[in-house]
Amino acid sequence: MNWQTVVSLGIVVLAATSLLWGRLRRRKFSFARDTHCGCASNQHAPNASSIVFHARKGERPQILVKNK
């Protein structure tokens, strides 16, 4: 094996180790992500609205804009 093969295998091992470490490490608690409440995310966007596209076969498509 020459030095280029050793360096490339080292890069692959480093990348695989970092990916596994990111998958296996314990994450910090996030209220919005872990409880599915969404209360924490509504504080940042007070005038948020959602757009709903509704269509069925044979019916007219509808676009609903809901202000929260």
Contacts in CASP RR format, 6 or more apart in sequence:
PFRMAT RR
TARGET T0000
AUTHOR 0000-0000-0000
METHOD contacts of the structure
MODEL  1
MNWQTVVSLGIVVLAATSLLWGRLRRRKFSFARDTHCGCASNQHAPNASS
IVFHARKGERPQILVKNK
30 40 0 8 1.000
31 37 0 8 1.000
31 38 0 8 1.000
31 39 0 8 1.000
31 40 0 8 1.000
32 38 0 8 1.000
32 39 0 8 1.000
32 40 0 8 1.000
32 41 0 8 1.000
42 48 0 8 1.000
42 68 0 8 1.000
47 67 0 8 1.000
48 68 0 8 1.000
49 65 0 8 1.000
49 66 0 8 1.000
49 67 0 8 1.000
49 68 0 8 1.000
50 65 0 8 1.000
50 66 0 8 1.000
50 68 0 8 1.000
51 63 0 8 1.000
51 64 0 8 1.000
51 65 0 8 1.000
51 66 0 8 1.000
52 63 0 8 1.000
52 64 0 8 1.000
52 65 0 8 1.000
52 66 0 8 1.000
53 61 0 8 1.000
53 62 0 8 1.000
53 63 0 8 1.000
54 61 0 8 1.000
54 62 0 8 1.000
54 63 0 8 1.000
54 64 0 8 1.000
55 61 0 8 1.000
55 62 0 8 1.000
END
